[in-house]
């Protein structure tokens, strides 16, 4: 391991950077099983549909 890599891993603020956030997401994604990834996608889709329905209701109330 090079010195910058050690510093990046030890820095708790590293995940708050654009690069660190991307690396954290990739790391979490690599640890999930295929089944867990599918479950996550299904939950994200249902949440997206709920948000869409809520937006439509808000638009109807404003009209």
N, C-alpha and C positions, 0 to 999 in steps of 0.2 A: 504494500500500500504506500502510495506517495504521501508526503506530508499534507498537501491540500485536501486529499480525500479524507484523511483522519480528521482534519479540522472541520470539514463539512459535516461529517457524521456526528461530531461532538457538539456542534453549534445547534442549540435548540431552536434558533430563529431561522435556520437554513430552510425548513419546510415552509416558511412564510414568503420565500422568494418565488419567482415564477419557475425557475429551474427546480428548486427544492419541492415545490408543490407537485410539479409534473412527476418528479422521481418518486415522491411518496405515493401518488396515485398508481403509478406503474408497479411499485413494490406491493401495494395492497392487492392490486389486480392479479399479480403473478402468484399470490398466495391463495387465491380463491379457487375452488374446484369448479369444473364446468357447470355442475348443478347449481352452485351458489351464484355463479355469474348469471345464469338464466333466471334464477329467482330474483336477483337484483334488477335485471332488466324488466321483468314483469312488474315489480313494485314501482319502478321508475315510470313505466308506461301508465299504470293505473293512477299514479300521482299526477302525471301530465294530463290525463283525461279529466281528473277532478278539477285541476286548475283551469282547463279549457271551459268546462261547464260553468265554473264560478265566474269566469270572465264574461261568458255569454249572458249569464243572469245579471251581472252588473251593467252590461250594455243595455239590456232590455229595461232595467229599472231607470236608467238615465234618459231613455227616450220617452 
